[in-house]
Amino acid sequence: MQAPRQTVEQSVIAIVEDLTQDWGLETDHIDGSTLLVDQLDFASVDIIQLCVALEQFYGRKLGFPELLLVDGRYVNDLSIAQIAAFVESRIELDGRAGR
């Protein structure tokens, strides 16, 4: 199953908007360049909730520790586009493994 990056990005945006709907944020400007921590005030627990929601949406484990940890340290921030690219790569990887 290959998912176009734009479709994956829109899914990530929709889930982020759902998670932040009660935060009083201006979510009409969320796009690929939006940063979770710097612009949306995500805490680590919010990032975990996003990862879980994405895995539920796609119906599979996506291996988020590979995205969240670099050289044994947590990344400081992630953009919507980075998350979408990671999710897309994991879906494509799973699709190739299933052939």
C-alpha positions, 0 to 999 in steps of 0.5 A: 500500500503506497500512500502519497505524501500529501495524503499522509500529511493531511492525515497527520494534520487532521489528527493534530487538529483533533488532539489540539481542538480544546487548546485554544490554538489557531489551527487553521494555519497548520501545514507541513512546516508547522512545528509540534513543540515550538508552534503548537506547544506539544509536550512529550505526552502529546507527542506520544498521543499523536504517535498512538493516534497515527498507529491506530489510524493506519492500523499498524505499529510504525516504529516511532522510536526511530523518529523520536530518538537520534543517537540515543537522545530525544529530538527537540521538535518535529514538523508535520512534514517530517512526521508525514515523511516518516509515516509514508516511509513506514507504510511503503516499507510494510507494503514492500515486505508484504509482497 
